Amino acid sequence: MHQSPRIHDTRHSHVSWLIDARWDPYTIQHRIGHESIKTTYDVYGHLFSRGSTEELDALDQMLNRRARTARKAPTSRRTRPNEVTGSPVSKSDGNPDAHSDPL
């Protein structure tokens, strides 16, 4: 830093504090007046988190919950033939709303 802080130095400090407080990069971009998010990342990108251990642990937990839920899902579901094959259902298939003549 210079002998006395310049206004630009306080701007950098301000943005650093916003990033540390986990503000959204696009909100910071608009707050400080950058025309492009690229400018914000070019100047302050080194300050943004690359993925903390807590964030990665939360992702692991979410994926594990989804995997457990998928394993618990019933394996035999009753489906109508047309849901599996994509072919139209005729009245003989038991669907009273289906049309028997082709479109």
C-alpha positions in Angstrom: 0.0 0.0 0.0 1.1 3.6 -0.5 1.9 5.9 2.4 -1.7 7.0 2.6 -4.6 4.9 1.3 -6.0 6.0 -2.0 -9.7 5.7 -2.8 -8.9 2.8 -5.1 -7.3 1.0 -2.1 -10.5 1.3 -0.1 -12.4 0.0 -3.1 -10.3 -3.2 -3.2 -10.7 -3.6 0.6 -14.4 -3.2 0.2 -14.7 -5.9 -2.5 -12.4 -8.2 -0.5 -14.8 -7.9 2.4 -17.8 -8.6 0.2 -16.1 -11.7 -1.2 -15.2 -12.9 2.3 -18.8 -12.4 3.3 -19.7 -14.7 0.4 -21.5 -12.2 -1.7 -22.6 -13.4 -5.1 -20.0 -12.3 -7.8 -22.7 -10.8 -10.0 -24.0 -8.7 -7.2 -20.4 -7.5 -6.6 -20.0 -6.8 -10.3 -23.0 -4.5 -10.3 -22.2 -2.9 -7.0 -18.8 -1.8 -8.1 -19.8 -0.9 -11.7 -17.9 -3.5 -13.8 -19.4 -3.8 -17.2 -18.5 -7.5 -17.4 -18.2 -10.3 -14.8 -14.9 -11.1 -16.6 -13.4 -7.9 -15.2 -14.6 -8.7 -11.7 -13.0 -12.2 -12.0 -9.8 -10.9 -13.6 -9.2 -8.5 -10.7 -10.7 -10.4 -7.8 -10.8 -14.0 -8.9 -8.0 -15.1 -6.7 -10.1 -14.1 -3.6 -13.1 -16.3 -4.5 -13.4 -19.8 -2.9 -12.6 -22.8 -5.0 -14.8 -25.0 -2.9 -14.3 -25.4 0.8 -14.3 -28.7 2.6 -17.7 -27.9 4.1 -19.2 -27.3 0.7 -17.8 -30.5 -0.7 -19.0 -32.4 2.4 -22.5 -31.0 1.9 -22.4 -32.2 -1.8 -21.3 -35.7 -0.7 -24.1 -35.9 1.8 -26.7 -34.8 -0.7 -25.5 -37.3 -3.3 -25.5 -40.1 -0.6 -29.1 -39.2 0.3 -30.1 -39.4 -3.3 -28.4 -42.7 -3.8 -30.1 -44.2 -0.7 -33.5 -42.9 -1.9 -32.9 -44.4 -5.4 -32.1 -47.8 -3.8 -35.3 -47.7 -1.7 -37.5 -46.9 -4.7 -39.8 -49.8 -5.7 -38.5 -51.9 -8.5 -41.8 -53.1 -9.9 -44.1 -50.3 -11.0 -47.3 -51.1 -12.8 -47.2 -49.2 -16.1 -49.5 -49.2 -19.0 -48.0 -50.7 -22.2 -47.9 -47.3 -24.0 -45.8 -45.8 -21.2 -43.1 -48.4 -21.8 -43.2 -48.8 -25.6 -44.6 -45.4 -26.6 -47.3 -47.1 -28.8 -50.8 -45.7 -28.7 -53.3 -47.3 -26.3 -56.4 -48.8 -27.8 -59.7 -49.4 -26.1 -58.7 -53.1 -25.8 -55.8 -52.0 -23.6 -58.3 -50.9 -21.0 -58.1 -47.1 -21.5 -61.6 -45.8 -22.3 -60.2 -42.4 -23.3 -57.9 -43.8 -26.1 -58.9 -43.7 -29.7 -58.9 -46.9 -31.7 -58.3 -45.3 -35.1 -54.9 -43.9 -35.9 -54.3 -40.2 -36.2 
